Amino acid sequence: MKKELKDWIVPWLFTSREYNVGILDKAMENPGNARLMLNENPIPPSEKVIEAVVESLRHGNWYPDSFLRLRTKIGEMYGLGPDNVTLCNGSSDTIDAMMRVFLQPGDEFLLSTPTFELFPPRAELCNAKVVQVPVREDDLNYDVDAMLNAINDRTKLILIINPNNPTGVFIDDADLKRFCETGVPLCVDEAYLDYNPDRPTKADLIKEYPQVFLSVTFSKAYGFAGIRFGFVLGSEEMIAAFNRMFLPWNVSRMAAAAAEAIIDNPEEVKAKVEHNNKWMAIFSEELKNLGLKPFPAHGNYMLIDGTMTGKTTEEIVQAGLDNNIFLKKIGEIHGKSGYFRVTPGTDEENERFLSFIKSYFR
């Protein structure tokens, strides 16, 4: 009997959540709008990065190698060797691969809520169960005890984003160790750590806990969201597993050349971090003056609690759009609407955002 196409497709494809990137099409159609919604870096790549990419194109007819020199440089940044590093096409590549490395149908993936919305769909596409534990209501910190209590024999992967997205909160070192001690594979996502030069990486954990790995991206502080580059840090055994799961040549010569150029030019990243953190401090002060509650800005995003105003998230985001500003919609947290998120843009975009909130919330 002839089947419909849908009958050939794995059924969990249709029940998994979707990570919708339609906002990017809207942003491209409206270039005059401030792009303050997706944790992008507003400062474009330097000429050094551009020149490195152009030079790499001269060998664009050759397949990429394993980029040993680049992996060595990255390893040295963390006191590790090149075999503790594997490269990827942005951390979304890692998110997809880690699910397929550890999860079989019926297994459980444990994380908090709210979180980066790409994680649950990729686990569900492995026909795994997503177990999300709400952050604490008072301070939006990880509810560590509740998460640990949710672990069972089916728990095969745990996620800790440090600092968390979208709440901006760091997990205490002692609490992070408690997750490590469970023996369950643990992803520590350090996508936003570069905005906190006073905070050390947790890369040393992989030396003591072979089931722990780190996910790092250049999409944020490095400004490579469109270039697509990231890496995984782990034990040699862990990295070998990811290398098997990643597609061959998942990182282009151009992305690798850009990455090496910016690693060799740390002042570029420093300037981008300083721009972000300067505006985060300004945003925080102005939002507090308006009676809103901004949460700690430890990345290039700030979660804002506007529930006390009586305005819903949808109303706030739409008002921003009416003023040519894209803001990030945040779902209800503990049953409350009125949360939204903002990412610093250019100076002009940031001034526009400040004018908007002062007008809208007064």
Residue pairs with C-beta under 8 A, 6 or more apart in sequence:
6 14
10 127
12 105
12 124
12 125
12 126
12 127
13 125
15 124
16 121
16 124
16 125
17 117
17 120
17 121
17 124
18 121
19 117
19 118
19 121
23 37
23 38
23 326
24 38
26 326
27 33
27 35
27 37
27 326
30 324
32 324
33 321
33 324
33 325
33 326
34 324
34 325
34 326
34 345
34 349
34 352
34 353
35 42
35 326
35 343
35 345
35 349
36 320
36 325
36 326
36 327
36 328
36 342
36 343
36 344
36 345
36 349
36 353
37 326
37 327
37 328
37 341
37 342
37 343
38 225
38 328
38 343
39 165
39 219
39 220
39 299
39 300
39 301
39 343
40 219
40 223
40 225
40 300
40 343
41 219
41 220
41 221
41 222
41 223
41 225
41 272
41 276
41 300
42 275
42 344
42 345
42 346
42 349
43 223
43 271
43 272
43 275
44 223
45 53
45 223
45 224
45 227
45 258
45 262
46 262
46 265
46 268
48 261
48 262
48 264
48 265
48 268
49 258
49 261
49 262
49 265
49 268
51 261
52 257
52 258
52 260
52 261
53 227
53 254
53 257
53 258
53 261
55 257
56 253
56 254
56 256
56 257
57 253
57 254
59 253
60 253
60 254
62 253
63 249
64 249
64 251
64 252
64 253
64 256
67 87
67 251
67 256
68 82
69 260
70 87
70 256
70 259
70 260
70 263
71 82
71 83
71 85
71 86
71 87
71 231
72 81
72 82
73 260
73 263
73 264
74 82
74 85
74 231
74 263
75 81
75 82
75 84
75 85
77 263
78 84
78 201
78 203
78 233
79 203
79 204
80 203
80 206
80 233
83 236
83 239
84 206
84 233
84 234
84 235
84 236
84 239
85 231
85 232
85 233
85 239
86 231
86 232
86 234
86 239
86 242
86 243
86 246
87 229
87 230
87 231
87 250
87 251
87 256
87 259
88 94
88 97
88 229
88 230
88 231
88 232
88 246
88 250
88 251
89 228
89 229
89 230
89 250
89 251
89 255
90 217
90 218
90 219
90 224
90 225
90 228
90 229
90 230
91 189
91 191
91 215
91 216
91 217
91 219
91 230
92 118
93 228
93 230
93 246
93 250
94 187
94 215
94 230
94 232
94 242
95 118
95 119
95 122
95 215
96 122
97 242
97 245
97 246
98 157
98 187
98 213
98 215
98 242
99 109
99 122
99 123
99 125
99 126
99 128
99 157
100 126
100 245
101 241
101 242
101 245
102 156
102 157
102 185
103 109
103 123
103 126
103 128
103 156
103 157
104 126
104 128
104 156
105 126
105 127
105 128
106 127
106 128
106 129
106 154
107 126
107 128
107 129
107 154
107 155
107 156
107 157
108 128
108 129
108 130
108 131
108 152
108 154
108 155
108 156
109 119
109 120
109 123
109 128
109 129
109 130
109 131
109 155
109 156
109 157
109 158
109 159
110 131
110 133
110 147
110 150
110 151
110 155
110 157
110 158
110 159
110 184
111 119
111 120
111 130
111 131
111 132
111 133
111 158
111 159
112 132
112 133
112 134
112 135
112 142
112 143
112 147
112 159
112 161
112 164
113 132
113 133
113 134
113 135
114 135
114 166
114 167
114 330
114 331
114 333
115 132
115 159
115 161
115 164
115 165
115 166
116 161
116 165
116 166
116 189
119 130
119 159
120 130
120 132
123 130
123 157
124 130
128 156
129 154
131 150
131 155
133 143
133 146
133 147
133 150
134 143
134 146
134 333
134 334
135 141
135 142
135 143
135 164
135 167
135 169
135 333
136 142
136 143
137 334
139 169
140 167
140 169
140 295
140 303
140 333
141 167
141 169
141 171
142 160
142 164
142 169
142 171
142 175
144 171
144 175
144 178
144 179
147 158
147 179
148 178
148 179
148 182
151 158
151 182
151 184
155 184
156 184
156 185
157 184
157 185
157 186
157 187
158 179
158 182
158 184
158 185
158 186
158 187
159 186
159 187
159 189
160 171
160 176
160 179
160 186
160 187
160 188
160 189
161 189
161 191
162 170
162 171
162 176
162 188
162 189
162 190
162 193
162 202
163 169
163 170
163 192
163 193
163 196
163 296
163 298
163 299
164 170
164 171
165 191
165 192
165 299
165 301
166 301
166 303
166 328
166 330
166 341
167 295
167 303
168 295
168 296
168 297
168 298
168 299
168 301
168 302
168 303
169 295
169 296
169 298
170 199
170 298
176 188
176 202
176 205
179 186
180 186
180 205
180 208
180 209
180 212
183 211
184 211
185 211
185 212
185 213
186 209
186 211
186 212
186 213
187 213
187 214
187 215
188 202
188 205
188 212
188 213
188 214
188 215
189 214
189 215
190 201
190 202
190 214
190 215
190 216
191 215
191 216
191 217
191 219
191 220
191 299
192 220
192 221
192 298
192 299
192 300
192 301
193 199
193 201
193 216
194 220
194 221
194 222
194 269
194 273
195 220
195 221
195 273
195 276
195 277
195 298
195 299
195 300
196 298
197 273
199 298
201 214
202 214
203 214
203 233
205 212
205 214
206 212
206 213
206 214
206 233
206 234
206 235
206 238
207 235
210 234
210 235
210 237
210 238
211 238
212 234
213 232
213 233
213 234
213 235
213 238
213 242
214 232
214 233
214 234
215 230
215 232
216 230
216 231
216 232
216 233
217 224
217 229
217 230
218 224
218 227
218 229
218 230
218 259
218 262
219 225
219 228
219 229
219 230
220 299
220 300
221 269
221 272
221 273
221 276
221 300
222 229
222 259
222 262
222 269
222 272
223 272
224 255
224 258
224 259
224 262
227 254
227 255
227 258
228 252
228 255
229 251
229 255
229 256
229 258
229 259
232 238
232 239
232 242
234 242
262 268
262 269
275 344
276 300
276 344
277 297
279 344
279 350
280 297
280 300
280 302
280 344
281 297
282 350
282 354
283 294
283 297
283 302
283 342
283 344
283 350
283 353
283 354
284 294
284 297
284 302
286 354
286 357
286 358
287 293
287 294
287 302
287 304
287 357
288 294
290 357
290 358
290 361
290 362
291 308
291 309
291 361
292 304
292 305
292 306
292 308
292 309
292 357
292 361
293 304
293 305
293 306
293 308
294 302
294 303
294 304
294 305
295 302
295 303
295 304
295 305
300 343
300 344
301 328
301 341
301 342
301 343
302 341
302 342
302 343
303 330
303 339
303 340
303 341
304 339
304 340
304 341
304 342
305 338
305 339
306 316
306 338
306 339
306 340
306 361
307 336
307 337
307 338
307 339
308 338
309 338
309 361
310 338
311 338
312 337
312 338
313 329
313 330
313 331
313 332
313 337
313 338
313 339
313 340
314 329
314 337
316 327
316 338
316 340
316 360
317 327
317 328
317 329
317 340
319 356
319 360
320 326
320 327
320 340
320 353
320 356
321 327
323 352
323 356
323 360
324 352
325 349
325 352
325 353
325 356
327 340
327 341
327 342
328 340
328 341
328 342
328 343
329 340
330 339
330 340
330 341
331 339
332 339
333 339
342 353
344 350
345 353
